[in-house]
Amino acid sequence: RRPPQSWRAARRPRWQSAKATRWIDWKRASMIYGPTRFRAAAEHVAAALQEGERKRVEVRASLVPFQGGQCLMLTLVYGLSDEVQCMDFQMVDNRNADICDRPPNGHASPKALEHAPIRIGVFIEELADYGLAAVAVMCGQGLTEHVALVERQLKQGCPQGMHPPFEGLVVYAAASTAASEDSGVA
């Protein structure tokens, strides 16, 4: 069964390729295309999971180099093995791209570590608006060495009130990352 046309179009992060080719600017990408894609993907995932069941999902967070900075890429895994890659993409440091995908597993800048856990929490809270319950967070590239920090901040909640505390959330490190695979470590 093929997904509806609107979902197929929303599944591909076209705004990223358009951004890279300078068709749109970062402001438009983050304020218009990103939220539209998130909404379409969240509605699809909520509808795809069986009605009446708790709609459990996993969040996968990785830092990737983008336009000289570090961006947090959030992927959503649902069902047995379905996923929405790059469901959200947020700049968490406008510098330090050069360390983001260094072996063995990428490295987060101090600024990225300050902002990434907050943005992960906001993402989880936004998923709840669609009836989706995040039960796990996998820390990928740039975050594998910071599982305890991410877990502590998610379970404490955001001091600025951007998201509540998330109790019972499993936070773990990815077994490998693009940086480890590219360097032959994994």
C-alpha contacts under 8 A as a table, 3 or more apart, distances in Angstrom:
res1	aa1	res2	aa2	distance
3	P	7	W	6.29
3	P	8	R	6.54
4	P	7	W	5.44
4	P	8	R	6.57
5	Q	8	R	5.17
5	Q	9	A	6.28
6	S	9	A	5.31
6	S	10	A	6.21
6	S	40	A	7.82
7	W	10	A	4.98
7	W	11	R	5.94
7	W	40	A	6.58
7	W	41	A	6.94
7	W	44	H	6.96
8	R	11	R	5.18
8	R	12	R	7.03
9	A	12	R	6.02
10	A	13	P	6.91
10	A	37	R	5.27
10	A	40	A	6.33
10	A	41	A	6.77
11	R	37	R	7.29
11	R	41	A	6.81
11	R	84	V	6.73
11	R	85	Q	7.79
13	P	16	Q	5.70
13	P	17	S	7.32
13	P	37	R	7.58
13	P	86	C	7.13
13	P	87	M	7.99
14	R	17	S	5.31
14	R	18	A	6.10
15	W	18	A	4.92
15	W	19	K	5.85
15	W	24	I	7.72
15	W	29	A	6.06
15	W	33	Y	6.08
15	W	34	G	7.44
16	Q	19	K	4.94
16	Q	20	A	6.15
16	Q	29	A	7.56
17	S	20	A	5.00
17	S	21	T	6.30
18	A	21	T	5.23
18	A	22	R	6.17
18	A	23	W	5.11
18	A	24	I	6.11
19	K	22	R	4.94
19	K	23	W	5.77
19	K	24	I	5.13
19	K	25	D	6.00
19	K	26	W	6.77
19	K	29	A	7.10
20	A	23	W	7.70
22	R	25	D	6.53
24	I	28	R	6.42
24	I	29	A	6.69
25	D	28	R	5.50
25	D	29	A	6.23
26	W	29	A	4.97
26	W	30	S	5.99
27	K	30	S	5.31
27	K	31	M	5.95
28	R	31	M	5.17
28	R	32	I	5.48
28	R	33	Y	6.93
29	A	32	I	5.67
29	A	33	Y	4.98
29	A	34	G	5.91
30	S	33	Y	6.36
30	S	34	G	5.22
30	S	35	P	7.18
30	S	90	Q	7.56
31	M	34	G	6.47
31	M	35	P	6.53
32	I	35	P	5.80
32	I	36	T	6.21
33	Y	36	T	5.19
33	Y	37	R	6.10
34	G	37	R	5.24
34	G	38	F	6.12
34	G	88	D	6.60
34	G	89	F	7.40
35	P	38	F	4.95
35	P	39	R	6.09
36	T	39	R	5.24
36	T	40	A	6.27
37	R	40	A	5.21
37	R	41	A	6.05
37	R	87	M	7.14
38	F	41	A	5.18
38	F	42	A	5.96
38	F	87	M	5.75
38	F	88	D	6.57
39	R	42	A	5.17
39	R	43	E	6.07
40	A	43	E	5.27
40	A	44	H	6.19
41	A	44	H	5.08
41	A	45	V	6.15
41	A	84	V	7.21
41	A	87	M	7.19
42	A	45	V	5.18
42	A	46	A	6.07
42	A	127	L	6.87
42	A	130	Y	6.45
43	E	46	A	5.21
43	E	47	A	6.18
43	E	130	Y	6.72
44	H	47	A	5.17
44	H	48	A	5.99
45	V	48	A	4.96
45	V	49	L	6.27
45	V	78	Y	7.37
46	A	49	L	5.56
46	A	55	K	7.02
46	A	130	Y	6.45
46	A	131	G	6.75
46	A	132	L	6.58
47	A	50	Q	7.26
47	A	51	E	7.64
49	L	53	E	7.59
49	L	55	K	6.23
49	L	78	Y	7.93
49	L	79	G	6.85
50	Q	53	E	5.82
50	Q	55	K	7.68
54	R	132	L	7.75
54	R	133	A	7.38
55	K	131	G	6.60
55	K	132	L	5.00
55	K	133	A	5.83
56	R	78	Y	6.95
56	R	132	L	6.00
56	R	133	A	4.80
56	R	134	A	5.76
56	R	135	V	6.24
57	V	76	L	6.79
57	V	77	V	5.73
57	V	78	Y	4.84
57	V	79	G	7.56
57	V	132	L	6.66
57	V	133	A	5.97
57	V	134	A	4.80
57	V	135	V	6.12
57	V	136	A	7.29
58	E	76	L	5.86
58	E	77	V	5.05
58	E	78	Y	6.55
58	E	134	A	5.46
58	E	135	V	5.95
58	E	136	A	4.87
58	E	137	V	5.85
58	E	138	M	7.56
59	V	74	L	6.65
59	V	75	T	5.85
59	V	76	L	4.92
59	V	77	V	6.40
59	V	124	I	7.89
59	V	134	A	6.69
59	V	136	A	6.23
59	V	137	V	4.71
59	V	138	M	6.27
60	R	74	L	5.61
60	R	75	T	5.01
60	R	76	L	6.32
60	R	77	V	7.60
60	R	137	V	5.65
60	R	138	M	4.68
60	R	139	C	6.25
60	R	140	G	6.79
61	A	72	L	6.66
61	A	73	M	5.80
61	A	74	L	4.77
61	A	75	T	6.59
61	A	120	I	7.47
61	A	137	V	7.17
61	A	138	M	6.16
61	A	139	C	5.25
61	A	140	G	5.55
61	A	141	Q	7.77
61	A	143	L	7.74
62	S	72	L	5.71
62	S	73	M	5.32
62	S	74	L	6.71
62	S	139	C	6.38
62	S	140	G	4.49
62	S	141	Q	4.73
62	S	142	G	6.36
62	S	143	L	6.59
63	L	70	Q	6.03
63	L	71	C	5.44
63	L	72	L	4.67
63	L	73	M	6.13
63	L	100	C	6.50
63	L	106	G	7.84
63	L	108	A	7.18
63	L	140	G	7.35
63	L	141	Q	5.52
63	L	142	G	5.36
63	L	143	L	7.15
64	V	70	Q	5.63
64	V	71	C	5.30
64	V	72	L	6.47
64	V	73	M	6.87
64	V	97	A	7.57
64	V	100	C	6.04
64	V	101	D	6.86
64	V	141	Q	7.34
64	V	142	G	7.91
65	P	68	G	6.59
65	P	69	G	5.72
65	P	70	Q	4.87
65	P	71	C	6.21
65	P	97	A	4.59
65	P	98	D	7.23
65	P	100	C	5.77
65	P	101	D	7.07
66	F	69	G	5.33
66	F	70	Q	6.02
66	F	71	C	6.22
66	F	97	A	6.65
67	Q	97	A	7.66
68	G	94	N	6.55
68	G	95	R	5.47
68	G	96	N	6.60
68	G	97	A	4.95
68	G	98	D	7.55
69	G	91	M	7.14
69	G	92	V	7.79
69	G	93	D	5.43
69	G	94	N	4.09
69	G	95	R	3.97
69	G	96	N	5.34
69	G	97	A	4.46
70	Q	91	M	6.07
70	Q	92	V	5.89
70	Q	93	D	5.04
70	Q	94	N	6.28
70	Q	95	R	6.53
70	Q	96	N	6.39
70	Q	97	A	5.28
70	Q	100	C	6.51
70	Q	108	A	7.83
70	Q	112	A	6.88
71	C	89	F	6.46
71	C	90	Q	5.33
71	C	91	M	4.18
71	C	92	V	5.44
71	C	93	D	6.85
72	L	88	D	7.92
72	L	89	F	5.60
72	L	90	Q	5.18
72	L	91	M	6.20
72	L	92	V	6.34
72	L	116	A	6.55
73	M	86	C	5.53
73	M	87	M	7.58
73	M	88	D	5.96
73	M	89	F	4.63
73	M	90	Q	6.73
74	L	85	Q	7.30
74	L	86	C	5.27
74	L	87	M	5.74
74	L	88	D	5.09
74	L	89	F	6.32
74	L	120	I	7.71
75	T	83	E	6.98
75	T	84	V	5.70
75	T	85	Q	4.59
75	T	86	C	4.83
75	T	87	M	5.33
75	T	88	D	7.08
76	L	83	E	5.41
76	L	84	V	5.16
76	L	85	Q	6.56
76	L	86	C	7.82
76	L	87	M	6.64
77	V	81	S	6.74
77	V	82	D	5.75
77	V	83	E	4.22
77	V	84	V	6.53
78	Y	81	S	6.41
78	Y	82	D	5.36
78	Y	83	E	5.98
79	G	82	D	5.83
84	V	87	M	5.80
86	C	89	F	6.30
88	D	123	F	7.86
90	Q	119	R	7.83
91	M	94	N	6.58
92	V	111	K	6.91
92	V	112	A	4.90
92	V	115	H	5.63
92	V	116	A	6.19
93	D	96	N	7.14
93	D	109	S	7.47
93	D	111	K	5.73
93	D	112	A	5.22
96	N	99	I	5.89
96	N	100	C	6.87
96	N	109	S	6.61
97	A	100	C	5.19
97	A	101	D	7.75
98	D	101	D	7.04
98	D	102	R	7.37
99	I	102	R	5.26
99	I	106	G	6.54
99	I	107	H	5.50
99	I	108	A	7.24
99	I	109	S	7.79
100	C	106	G	4.91
100	C	107	H	4.91
100	C	108	A	6.04
100	C	109	S	7.87
100	C	141	Q	7.69
100	C	142	G	6.11
101	D	105	N	6.90
101	D	106	G	4.16
101	D	107	H	6.64
101	D	141	Q	7.13
101	D	142	G	7.20
101	D	178	A	7.43
101	D	179	A	5.09
102	R	105	N	6.65
102	R	106	G	4.62
102	R	107	H	6.52
102	R	179	A	5.92
103	P	106	G	5.55
103	P	179	A	5.17
103	P	180	S	5.56
103	P	183	S	6.28
103	P	185	V	7.93
104	P	179	A	6.05
104	P	180	S	4.83
104	P	183	S	7.20
104	P	185	V	6.60
105	N	140	G	7.97
105	N	141	Q	5.46
105	N	142	G	6.06
105	N	144	T	6.93
105	N	176	S	7.25
105	N	177	T	5.73
105	N	178	A	7.44
105	N	179	A	5.15
105	N	180	S	5.17
106	G	141	Q	5.20
106	G	142	G	4.24
106	G	143	L	7.68
106	G	177	T	7.81
106	G	179	A	5.76
106	G	180	S	7.81
107	H	141	Q	7.40
107	H	142	G	4.27
107	H	143	L	7.21
108	A	111	K	8.00
108	A	112	A	5.82
108	A	113	L	6.22
108	A	142	G	4.81
108	A	143	L	6.59
109	S	112	A	5.11
109	S	113	L	6.27
110	P	113	L	5.09
110	P	114	E	6.26
111	K	114	E	5.03
111	K	115	H	6.41
112	A	115	H	5.25
112	A	116	A	5.60
113	L	116	A	5.50
113	L	117	P	6.95
114	E	117	P	6.98
114	E	118	I	7.65
115	H	118	I	5.43
115	H	119	R	6.29
116	A	119	R	5.13
116	A	120	I	6.13
117	P	120	I	5.04
117	P	121	G	6.22
117	P	150	V	5.35
117	P	153	Q	6.42
117	P	154	L	6.68
118	I	121	G	5.11
118	I	122	V	6.25
118	I	153	Q	7.61
118	I	154	L	7.55
118	I	158	C	6.45
118	I	162	M	7.38
118	I	163	H	7.60
119	R	122	V	5.01
119	R	123	F	6.13
120	I	123	F	5.06
120	I	124	I	6.30
120	I	154	L	7.99
121	G	124	I	5.09
121	G	125	E	6.20
121	G	154	L	6.04
121	G	157	G	7.75
121	G	158	C	7.83
121	G	162	M	7.84
121	G	163	H	5.78
121	G	164	P	7.84
122	V	125	E	5.03
122	V	126	E	6.10
122	V	162	M	6.35
122	V	163	H	5.52
123	F	126	E	5.08
123	F	127	L	6.26
124	I	127	L	5.12
124	I	128	A	6.54
124	I	133	A	7.62
124	I	134	A	6.23
125	E	128	A	5.18
125	E	129	D	6.97
125	E	163	H	6.30
125	E	164	P	7.77
126	E	129	D	5.34
126	E	130	Y	7.45
127	L	130	Y	5.51
127	L	131	G	6.80
127	L	132	L	5.24
127	L	133	A	6.93
127	L	134	A	7.67
128	A	131	G	4.87
128	A	132	L	4.87
128	A	133	A	5.84
129	D	132	L	7.28
134	A	137	V	7.59
134	A	169	L	7.39
135	V	168	G	7.36
135	V	169	L	5.16
135	V	170	V	6.29
136	A	169	L	5.42
136	A	170	V	4.48
136	A	171	V	5.66
136	A	172	Y	7.82
137	V	169	L	7.39
137	V	170	V	6.24
137	V	171	V	4.73
137	V	172	Y	6.48
138	M	171	V	5.89
138	M	172	Y	5.09
138	M	173	A	5.60
138	M	174	A	5.94
139	C	142	G	7.99
139	C	143	L	5.17
139	C	144	T	5.25
139	C	146	H	7.85
139	C	147	V	6.43
139	C	171	V	7.21
139	C	172	Y	6.02
139	C	173	A	4.78
139	C	174	A	5.77
140	G	143	L	5.47
140	G	144	T	5.49
140	G	173	A	6.34
140	G	174	A	5.12
140	G	176	S	7.61
140	G	177	T	6.14
141	Q	144	T	6.25
141	Q	174	A	7.89
141	Q	177	T	5.27
141	Q	178	A	6.93
141	Q	179	A	7.03
142	G	145	E	7.39
143	L	146	H	5.10
143	L	147	V	6.63
143	L	173	A	7.62
144	T	147	V	5.99
144	T	172	Y	7.90
144	T	173	A	4.84
144	T	174	A	6.38
145	E	173	A	7.56
146	H	149	L	5.28
146	H	150	V	6.29
147	V	150	V	5.21
147	V	151	E	5.96
147	V	171	V	6.55
147	V	172	Y	6.09
147	V	173	A	6.28
148	A	151	E	5.12
148	A	152	R	5.95
149	L	152	R	5.21
149	L	153	Q	6.17
150	V	153	Q	5.31
150	V	154	L	6.11
150	V	171	V	7.65
151	E	154	L	5.22
151	E	155	K	6.07
151	E	169	L	7.99
151	E	170	V	7.89
151	E	171	V	5.76
152	R	155	K	5.27
152	R	156	Q	6.04
153	Q	156	Q	5.11
153	Q	157	G	6.00
153	Q	158	C	6.97
154	L	157	G	5.33
154	L	158	C	7.38
154	L	165	P	5.93
154	L	166	F	5.82
155	K	165	P	4.73
155	K	166	F	4.73
155	K	167	E	5.59
155	K	169	L	7.59
156	Q	164	P	7.73
156	Q	165	P	4.95
156	Q	166	F	7.33
157	G	161	G	7.50
157	G	163	H	5.88
157	G	164	P	4.65
157	G	165	P	3.73
157	G	166	F	6.85
158	C	161	G	5.26
158	C	162	M	5.67
158	C	163	H	5.47
158	C	164	P	6.44
158	C	165	P	7.25
159	P	162	M	7.59
161	G	164	P	6.90
166	F	169	L	6.18
174	A	177	T	6.86
176	S	180	S	6.05
176	S	181	E	6.82
176	S	186	A	5.85
177	T	180	S	5.19
177	T	181	E	6.14
177	T	186	A	7.84
178	A	181	E	5.10
178	A	182	D	5.88
179	A	182	D	5.23
179	A	183	S	6.21
180	S	183	S	5.25
180	S	184	G	6.10
180	S	185	V	4.92
180	S	186	A	5.30
181	E	184	G	5.08
181	E	185	V	5.96
181	E	186	A	5.03
182	D	185	V	7.75
183	S	186	A	7.88
